[in-house]
């Protein structure tokens, strides 16, 4: 048995000072980005400044120039960067907010022309790049239609698209990606939720609330 020996008492003239408690560093969430999508995720740094609270504060945003309506869980940031979609050089305008380590973003692209081939190429490239960005794989993918509305919110039809779920990693953390991709009349969009263990109900509110404007 190991005996415990109490330390000798300090001299009466000495003043004992307790060591300061060690401060634990809070782990940070860092995305290792595929080079092609670094411009897209640069928005997360901006969104972090305006939406770091774990509370969801849902509001509708109308992006007139980018032709969509979306529900955001906090006040969004906005930026535009040049990107490459499988050889198609375009500008993507992104609107995004972050709640804890989960990012909610909508990206809008104006395409070189409105042909079906170009729209399908853009959607495929955006979809592949987002999954590749987290080094992941798709677990579920299905063709969907996204509502199209006019300026007053009245239904004007639908736009073809895809809804996917994927899993991957960001640094040493497992992340999930849930997204909707759509295209119409020479434009393409992506609504994306990505982060560790995103709340499914909140993700559904974001993705179901995404609409294209006429």
Secondary structure as the mmCIF struct_conf table of DSSP 4:
data_model
#
loop_
_struct_conf.conf_type_id
_struct_conf.id
_struct_conf.beg_label_comp_id
_struct_conf.beg_label_asym_id
_struct_conf.beg_label_seq_id
_struct_conf.end_label_comp_id
_struct_conf.end_label_asym_id
_struct_conf.end_label_seq_id
HELX_LH_PP_P HELX_LH_PP_P1 UNK A 2 UNK A 4
HELX_LH_PP_P HELX_LH_PP_P2 UNK A 6 UNK A 11
TURN_TY1_P TURN_TY1_P1 UNK A 12 UNK A 13
HELX_LH_PP_P HELX_LH_PP_P3 UNK A 18 UNK A 27
HELX_RH_3T_P HELX_RH_3T_P1 UNK A 35 UNK A 37
HELX_RH_AL_P HELX_RH_AL_P1 UNK A 38 UNK A 50
BEND BEND1 UNK A 54 UNK A 55
STRN STRN1 UNK A 59 UNK A 63
TURN_TY1_P TURN_TY1_P2 UNK A 64 UNK A 67
STRN STRN2 UNK A 68 UNK A 72
BEND BEND2 UNK A 73 UNK A 74
HELX_LH_PP_P HELX_LH_PP_P4 UNK A 75 UNK A 76
STRN STRN3 UNK A 77 UNK A 85
TURN_TY1_P TURN_TY1_P3 UNK A 86 UNK A 87
STRN STRN4 UNK A 88 UNK A 99
TURN_TY1_P TURN_TY1_P4 UNK A 100 UNK A 101
STRN STRN5 UNK A 102 UNK A 110
BEND BEND3 UNK A 112 UNK A 112
HELX_RH_AL_P HELX_RH_AL_P2 UNK A 116 UNK A 133
TURN_TY1_P TURN_TY1_P5 UNK A 134 UNK A 135
STRN STRN6 UNK A 137 UNK A 149
TURN_TY1_P TURN_TY1_P6 UNK A 151 UNK A 152
BEND BEND4 UNK A 153 UNK A 153
STRN STRN7 UNK A 155 UNK A 170
TURN_TY1_P TURN_TY1_P7 UNK A 171 UNK A 172
STRN STRN8 UNK A 173 UNK A 184
TURN_TY1_P TURN_TY1_P8 UNK A 185 UNK A 186
STRN STRN9 UNK A 187 UNK A 195
TURN_TY1_P TURN_TY1_P9 UNK A 196 UNK A 197
HELX_RH_AL_P HELX_RH_AL_P3 UNK A 200 UNK A 208
TURN_TY1_P TURN_TY1_P10 UNK A 209 UNK A 209
STRN STRN10 UNK A 211 UNK A 213
#
